Amino acid sequence: MIAREDASQHGRLVVEQGAGGEVKAARDTAESQVVLELMRGQGGGVRADFDVAPSIDVSGFPALFAELCRAGDLHVDLSFRATQLSSSHVVLEDVGLTFGAALFQMLSERMMVSGINGAGSSLQTADDFHTAPVSASVSVEGRKFLKIVSATDWEDMRWRLLLGHTLGGHVRSEDLDDFVDAVAGGLRASIFIHERRVHTDPGAFWRATFAALGTAIAEALAPNPARKGLPPGVKATLF
């Protein structure tokens, strides 16, 4: 196993790379414990177990997360425990950071061993530019950046899709925004989300967003021997 451990005032994160390419990441803080195993090439899916306080309901999140994993051909086994915590925001932020860190380990290992694209987009065909309701792109350059662009204007989009909505009665829209932001942090990547047509249904927007992000991640992980050892961007290192 190849292991990396990071510790800070925000908690302890241990990431281990298995001989078969799987990655296990565990994050402990004063508030929560997240254990996540990430694999590739199994068709994609999520198995999630949340042990949280009765005041928290994130039961709608695994189905959304599965949209990302199916599009990215990723399989995730996830366990989250925080029975004294009363913030769904922290739950999805911790999961996003741990998932991003596991992805970073998988991507950086493949980059050094065989070469990968390192960056990807959900716009795969000419038709996608005209028909995709949402697009996503990702570039793993060793630093965090997230940009969400509205089909109208930012203030309109905040209230229309990002704030104050409960999707299916079981996951809050503002928590999903925090999840994607945390993924960008753990993955040390630039993530760009573009609402390409106006959405009035937050659930449809977030399902399309998670699927688009998974497609972009799949392209970033795709083999590219010509780029062996080379990250995208001008920083020239992932660390």
HELIX and SHEET records of a PDB file:
HELIX    1   1 PHE A   61  GLY A   72  1                                  12    
HELIX    2   2 SER A   88  VAL A  113  1                                  26    
HELIX    3   3 ASP A  128  THR A  131  1                                   4    
HELIX    4   4 TRP A  154  MET A  157  1                                   4    
HELIX    5   5 ARG A  158  LEU A  162  3                                   5    
HELIX    6   6 SER A  173  LEU A  187  1                                  15    
HELIX    7   7 PRO A  202  LEU A  221  1                                  20    
HELIX    8   8 PRO A  225  ARG A  227  5                                   3    
SHEET    1   A 6 ILE A   2  SER A   8  0                                        
SHEET    2   A 6 GLY A  11  GLN A  17 -1                                        
SHEET    3   A 6 VAL A  23  ASP A  28 -1                                        
SHEET    4   A 6 GLN A  33  ARG A  40 -1                                        
SHEET    5   A 6 LEU A  74  ALA A  82 -1                                        
SHEET    6   A 6 GLY A  45  VAL A  52  1                                        
SHEET    1   B 4 ALA A 119  SER A 121  0                                        
SHEET    2   B 4 VAL A 134  VAL A 140 -1                                        
SHEET    3   B 4 ALA A 189  GLU A 195 -1                                        
SHEET    4   B 4 PHE A 145  VAL A 149  1                                        
SHEET    1   C 2 THR A 166  LEU A 167  0                                        
SHEET    2   C 2 VAL A 171  ARG A 172 -1                                        
END                                                                             
